[in-house]
Amino acid sequence: YPPFESIDANNQIVGFDVDLAQALCKEIDATCTFSNQAFDSLIPSLKFRRVEAVMAGMDITPEREKQVLFTTPYYDNSALFVG
């Protein structure tokens, strides 16, 4: 979801996550490609090695930690209600 990732008018994936991923790829001298996938398919795609990494606004939960490894979070998104 914007501003982290979205599809622009040219059908390209853009946003903060993409910018950060591109910087990481440059740092490790890797050629990285990006694909738009349904959120629920991200962990299965990692587990079945259809992708090598995922960058998305995903909360780290005990259930997810049983399935895949997470890095240190790079963004803290605390939900709150304003009334």
N, CA, C and O atoms as a DFTB+ gen file, in Angstrom:
332 C
 N C O
     1  1       0.832      -1.178       0.000
     2  2       0.000       0.000       0.000
     3  2       0.882       1.249       0.000
     4  3       1.955       1.253       0.602
     5  1       0.429       2.311      -0.676
     6  2       1.209       3.547      -0.719
     7  2       1.403       4.106       0.701
     8  3       0.510       3.984       1.538
     9  1       2.521       4.694       0.963
    10  2       3.618       5.041       0.057
    11  2       4.684       3.949      -0.052
    12  3       5.734       4.166      -0.656
    13  1       4.420       2.785       0.524
    14  2       5.432       1.731       0.540
    15  2       5.572       1.037      -0.803
    16  3       6.685       0.839      -1.289
    17  1       4.472       0.674      -1.394
    18  2       4.509       0.149      -2.749
    19  2       3.152       0.357      -3.393
    20  3       2.110       0.274      -2.743
    21  1       3.192       0.629      -4.689
    22  2       1.979       0.780      -5.487
    23  2       2.379       0.638      -6.952
    24  3       3.561       0.540      -7.281
    25  1       1.385       0.628      -7.812
    26  2       1.612       0.525      -9.256
    27  2       1.375       1.905      -9.861
    28  3       0.324       2.506      -9.639
    29  1       2.348       2.413     -10.626
    30  2       2.204       3.745     -11.209
    31  2       1.481       3.687     -12.553
    32  3       1.040       2.620     -12.981
    33  1       1.362       4.823     -13.209
    34  2       0.646       4.925     -14.487
    35  2       1.305       4.103     -15.586
    36  3       0.651       3.749     -16.567
    37  1       2.593       3.793     -15.438
    38  2       3.316       2.981     -16.423
    39  2       3.346       1.507     -16.049
    40  3       4.110       0.730     -16.621
    41  1       2.502       1.123     -15.076
    42  2       2.396      -0.263     -14.610
    43  2       3.692      -0.761     -13.959
    44  3       3.999      -1.953     -14.003
    45  1       4.444       0.158     -13.358
    46  2       5.679      -0.176     -12.652
    47  2       5.423      -0.157     -11.146
    48  3       4.636       0.649     -10.651
    49  1       6.098      -1.053     -10.424
    50  2       6.001      -1.061      -8.969
    51  2       6.914       0.043      -8.448
    52  3       8.101       0.078      -8.772
    53  1       6.360       0.940      -7.642
    54  2       7.108       2.079      -7.119
    55  2       6.817       2.240      -5.635
    56  3       5.845       1.688      -5.119
    57  1       7.664       2.999      -4.956
    58  2       7.418       3.329      -3.558
    59  2       8.651       3.141      -2.693
    60  3       9.718       2.759      -3.173
    61  1       8.481       3.420      -1.401
    62  2       9.579       3.355      -0.441
    63  2      10.228       1.979      -0.414
    64  3      11.455       1.879      -0.442
    65  1       9.427       0.913      -0.361
    66  2       9.991      -0.441      -0.312
    67  2      10.830      -0.738      -1.553
    68  3      11.887      -1.363      -1.457
    69  1      10.366      -0.295      -2.701
    70  2      11.103      -0.523      -3.948
    71  2      12.417       0.258      -3.925
    72  3      13.465      -0.269      -4.298
    73  1      12.353       1.515      -3.484
    74  2      13.575       2.323      -3.402
    75  2      14.591       1.686      -2.456
    76  3      15.780       1.622      -2.768
    77  1      14.121       1.219      -1.306
    78  2      15.014       0.583      -0.339
    79  2      15.581      -0.724      -0.897
    80  3      16.771      -0.998      -0.742
    81  1      14.745      -1.522      -1.536
    82  2      15.207      -2.783      -2.121
    83  2      16.247      -2.529      -3.208
    84  3      17.245      -3.245      -3.289
    85  1      16.022      -1.518      -4.039
    86  2      16.997      -1.199      -5.086
    87  2      18.333      -0.771      -4.482
    88  3      19.391      -1.119      -5.007
    89  1      18.289      -0.021      -3.387
    90  2      19.525       0.387      -2.712
    91  2      20.254      -0.828      -2.139
    92  3      21.479      -0.915      -2.219
    93  1      19.504      -1.760      -1.565
    94  2      20.116      -2.985      -1.041
    95  2      20.737      -3.810      -2.160
    96  3      21.845      -4.327      -2.014
    97  1      20.030      -3.932      -3.267
    98  2      20.553      -4.690      -4.406
    99  2      21.848      -4.067      -4.921
   100  3      22.802      -4.775      -5.244
   101  1      21.872      -2.745      -4.993
   102  2      23.086      -2.052      -5.435
   103  2      24.226      -2.304      -4.452
   104  3      25.361      -2.545      -4.864
   105  1      23.929      -2.248      -3.161
   106  2      24.956      -2.434      -2.126
   107  2      25.610      -3.814      -2.210
   108  3      26.815      -3.950      -1.996
   109  1      24.809      -4.838      -2.522
   110  2      25.356      -6.200      -2.596
   111  2      25.700      -6.608      -4.027
   112  3      26.044      -7.760      -4.289
   113  1      25.602      -5.645      -4.953
   114  2      25.937      -5.869      -6.358
   115  2      25.128      -7.025      -6.947
   116  3      25.672      -7.933      -7.577
   117  1      23.821      -6.966      -6.724
   118  2      22.916      -8.004      -7.224
   119  2      21.953      -7.408      -8.243
   120  3      21.582      -6.238      -8.156
   121  1      21.561      -8.220      -9.198
   122  2      20.517      -7.838     -10.135
   123  2      19.194      -8.313      -9.560
   124  3      18.970      -9.514      -9.407
   125  1      18.327      -7.375      -9.244
   126  2      17.055      -7.718      -8.607
   127  2      15.896      -7.378      -9.533
   128  3      15.925      -6.375     -10.248
   129  1      14.897      -8.214      -9.508
   130  2      13.666      -7.961     -10.247
   131  2      12.524      -7.905      -9.247
   132  3      12.615      -8.465      -8.154
   133  1      11.463      -7.234      -9.624
   134  2      10.335      -7.035      -8.734
   135  2       9.073      -7.558      -9.395
   136  3       8.875      -7.409     -10.601
   137  1       8.218      -8.177      -8.580
   138  2       6.942      -8.670      -9.100
   139  2       5.842      -8.328      -8.112
   140  3       6.056      -8.299      -6.900
   141  1       4.676      -8.073      -8.647
   142  2       3.507      -7.755      -7.838
   143  2       2.785      -9.055      -7.520
   144  3       2.363      -9.771      -8.428
   145  1       2.640      -9.362      -6.241
   146  2       1.982     -10.599      -5.827
   147  2       0.951     -10.306      -4.753
   148  3       1.051      -9.313      -4.033
   149  1      -0.026     -11.168      -4.656
   150  2      -1.010     -11.055      -3.583
   151  2      -0.301     -11.236      -2.246
   152  3       0.602     -12.063      -2.130
   153  1      -0.701     -10.473      -1.243
   154  2      -0.054     -10.520       0.065
   155  2      -0.018     -11.936       0.623
   156  3       1.001     -12.363       1.166
   157  1      -1.115     -12.661       0.494
   158  2      -1.189     -14.019       1.049
   159  2      -0.252     -15.006       0.354
   160  3      -0.019     -16.099       0.869
   161  1       0.285     -14.638      -0.804
   162  2       1.194     -15.543      -1.518
   163  2       2.664     -15.298      -1.177
   164  3       3.525     -16.057      -1.622
   165  1       2.969     -14.266      -0.405
   166  2       4.367     -13.902      -0.168
   167  2       5.137     -14.970       0.596
   168  3       6.207     -15.389       0.154
   169  1       4.617     -15.418       1.730
   170  2       5.324     -16.439       2.511
   171  2       5.392     -17.763       1.755
   172  3       6.461     -18.371       1.714
   173  1       4.293     -18.238       1.153
   174  2       4.419     -19.464       0.357
   175  2       5.443     -19.331      -0.783
   176  3       6.148     -20.293      -1.088
   177  1       5.530     -18.167      -1.405
   178  2       6.516     -17.970      -2.473
   179  2       7.938     -18.106      -1.952
   180  3       8.800     -18.651      -2.641
   181  1       8.191     -17.618      -0.744
   182  2       9.509     -17.801      -0.123
   183  2       9.759     -19.261       0.216
   184  3      10.822     -19.805      -0.082
   185  1       8.777     -19.887       0.836
   186  2       8.945     -21.273       1.276
   187  2       9.212     -22.214       0.113
   188  3      10.001     -23.151       0.237
   189  1       8.551     -21.966      -1.029
   190  2       8.711     -22.841      -2.188
   191  2       9.755     -22.305      -3.172
   192  3       9.854     -22.779      -4.303
   193  1      10.527     -21.319      -2.731
   194  2      11.655     -20.756      -3.475
   195  2      11.293     -20.215      -4.857
   196  3      12.090     -20.277      -5.793
   197  1      10.091     -19.690      -4.965
   198  2       9.710     -18.990      -6.194
   199  2      10.324     -17.592      -6.210
   200  3      10.512     -16.992      -7.268
   201  1      10.632     -17.084      -5.010
   202  2      11.327     -15.803      -4.860
   203  2      12.430     -15.987      -3.821
   204  3      12.380     -16.913      -3.011
   205  1      13.417     -15.110      -3.847
   206  2      14.526     -15.194      -2.891
   207  2      14.330     -14.288      -1.688
   208  3      14.915     -14.522      -0.630
   209  1      13.515     -13.260      -1.843
   210  2      13.274     -12.322      -0.748
   211  2      11.936     -11.633      -0.968
   212  3      11.423     -11.566      -2.085
   213  1      11.395     -11.131       0.112
   214  2      10.135     -10.381       0.065
   215  2      10.342      -9.084       0.826
   216  3      10.947      -9.069       1.898
   217  1       9.839      -8.008       0.268
   218  2       9.867      -6.732       0.967
   219  2       8.453      -6.188       0.922
   220  3       7.955      -5.797      -0.134
   221  1       7.811      -6.169       2.090
   222  2       6.420      -5.734       2.159
   223  2       6.111      -5.291       3.576
   224  3       6.817      -5.651       4.518
   225  1       5.073      -4.523       3.719
   226  2       4.617      -4.106       5.043
   227  2       3.986      -5.284       5.762
   228  3       2.763      -5.426       5.774
   229  1       4.800      -6.115       6.353
   230  2       4.324      -7.350       6.983
   231  2       4.678      -7.339       8.466
   232  3       5.843      -7.185       8.833
   233  1       3.673      -7.502       9.306
   234  2       3.930      -7.617      10.741
   235  2       4.615      -8.940      11.037
   236  3       4.296      -9.967      10.438
   237  1       5.556      -8.904      11.965
   238  2       6.226     -10.125      12.410
   239  2       5.372     -10.737      13.510
   240  3       5.201     -10.155      14.581
   241  1       4.840     -11.918      13.229
   242  2       4.010     -12.621      14.210
   243  2       4.676     -13.954      14.544
   244  3       5.484     -14.454      13.762
   245  1       4.344     -14.532      15.698
   246  2       4.909     -15.843      16.033
   247  2       4.627     -16.896      14.958
   248  3       5.492     -17.719      14.657
   249  1       3.438     -16.875      14.387
   250  2       3.080     -17.848      13.346
   251  2       3.961     -17.675      12.108
   252  3       4.441     -18.657      11.541
   253  1       4.171     -16.435      11.695
   254  2       5.023     -16.177      10.526
   255  2       6.479     -16.509      10.816
   256  3       7.195     -16.990       9.938
   257  1       6.920     -16.253      12.047
   258  2       8.311     -16.559      12.406
   259  2       8.596     -18.056      12.383
   260  3       9.751     -18.464      12.257
   261  1       7.561     -18.873      12.505
   262  2       7.737     -20.324      12.407
   263  2       7.994     -20.757      10.964
   264  3       8.500     -21.852      10.720
   265  1       7.642     -19.894      10.010
   266  2       7.718     -20.263       8.598
   267  2       8.913     -19.666       7.855
   268  3       9.504     -20.318       6.995
   269  1       9.263     -18.424       8.192
   270  2      10.333     -17.725       7.471
   271  2      11.162     -16.893       8.445
   272  3      10.741     -16.635       9.573
   273  1      12.336     -16.481       7.999
   274  2      13.207     -15.615       8.790
   275  2      12.935     -14.154       8.445
   276  3      12.692     -13.815       7.287
   277  1      12.979     -13.305       9.448
   278  2      12.769     -11.874       9.265
   279  2      14.052     -11.117       9.592
   280  3      14.855     -11.571      10.407
   281  1      14.241      -9.966       8.959
   282  2      15.310      -9.054       9.340
   283  2      14.816      -8.210      10.509
   284  3      13.677      -8.347      10.954
   285  1      15.681      -7.345      10.991
   286  2      15.257      -6.336      11.951
   287  2      14.277      -5.411      11.229
   288  3      14.556      -4.997      10.104
   289  1      13.149      -5.079      11.834
   290  2      12.187      -4.191      11.161
   291  2      12.830      -2.850      10.788
   292  3      13.632      -2.303      11.545
   293  1      12.471      -2.341       9.628
   294  2      12.983      -1.050       9.184
   295  2      11.948       0.046       9.323
   296  3      12.231       1.203       9.012
   297  1      10.740      -0.298       9.791
   298  2       9.684       0.696       9.974
   299  2       8.735       0.197      11.044
   300  3       8.315      -0.960      11.012
   301  1       8.394       1.056      11.990
   302  2       7.444       0.706      13.042
   303  2       6.123       1.377      12.727
   304  3       6.036       2.604      12.675
   305  1       5.105       0.578      12.520
   306  2       3.791       1.079      12.157
   307  2       2.813       0.729      13.266
   308  3       2.221      -0.349      13.262
   309  1       2.649       1.622      14.195
   310  2       1.723       1.392      15.302
   311  2       0.351       1.925      14.926
   312  3       0.185       3.122      14.692
   313  1      -0.621       1.042      14.869
   314  2      -1.985       1.447      14.530
   315  2      -2.627       2.140      15.728
   316  3      -2.381       1.770      16.876
   317  1      -3.446       3.137      15.452
   318  2      -4.176       3.808      16.515
   319  2      -5.449       4.401      15.955
   320  3      -5.581       4.614      14.750
   321  1      -6.383       4.663      16.852
   322  2      -7.644       5.295      16.480
   323  2      -7.626       6.737      16.960
   324  3      -7.130       7.032      18.048
   325  1      -8.162       7.621      16.157
   326  2      -8.274       9.029      16.528
   327  2      -9.745       9.381      16.507
   328  3     -10.438       9.104      15.527
   329  1     -10.229       9.986      17.574
   330  2     -11.660      10.305      17.637
   331  2     -11.924      11.719      18.030
   332  3     -13.081      12.129      18.123
